[in-house]
Amino acid sequence: MRCIFCKAESSASRSIEHILPESIGNSKLLLPKGVVCDKCNNYFAKAVEKPFLEAEAVRQMRFHEGLPSKKGRVPSIVGLLDPDVPVRLFRDAKDRALSAAVPTEHFGRLAERPEGRLLMPMGGAPPSGTVLSRFFAKVATESMAARLTYDPRLLEQFIDDPQLDPLRNHARRGQPLDWSVHVRRIYPANARTLGPDGSWGQVMHESDFLVTPRQEIYFAQAIFGIEYTINIGGPDVDGYLEWLDANNQASPLYAPKNLELYEMPAPRPG
Ligand SMILES: [Zn+2]
């Protein structure tokens, strides 16, 4: 067995790779041992996933959704006690209860007021640049591999396919340097859908591939309502923008793809 990133022998590797980090609520999207070797698994955790998880907007999302890290802690964020007292906000990982730490120099002011409004920030800086693109280059590469793990021969072909090397290298080394990711919100973070068992559940993550009429392959991943789309074959998203324009800005996650895309328009009567 070989690693899908460094292509080295990986049969002895013990790591079970999480396609999306556990810290954003993923316990289901996993790759079997050895698909990603221990060395790459450790490297990605430190160099690619950690910077993404530490981006202020991702910390805020994890705080609001109550998503604990592997160590069981929900990240704290800085809020304001109306009008201008900065407080650090904590959320309990188990019962989601909120608490606030008030700096001692503001105790006096708080004591004077019987009640106050707590302002919770939402608009922190989102991940950008290579923090964003390397993260999704990794997720896209692993999501493709996840569809092939049932057949070792297909996985071998995938590892040896030179067309996938640029995306792989971007995830591994940030080379080439610029790789676009198209980002937009497609539904609210707390959107709920009716599951097959008849119960309502929050949509945390979903992903799919899109093949455009130009035969480019895009990977779209939604995380709490934000859709991130990356081109598998090259660093630009021009073909995706074109596809969006031709499809009324639909999301490939919700558009009936391929079938309708390639359908020729019916000849007009008369
Ligand atoms: Zn490796």
Residues whose N, C-alpha, C, O or C-beta is under 5 A from the ligand:
A	BS01	ZN	C3 F5 C6 K7 C37 C40
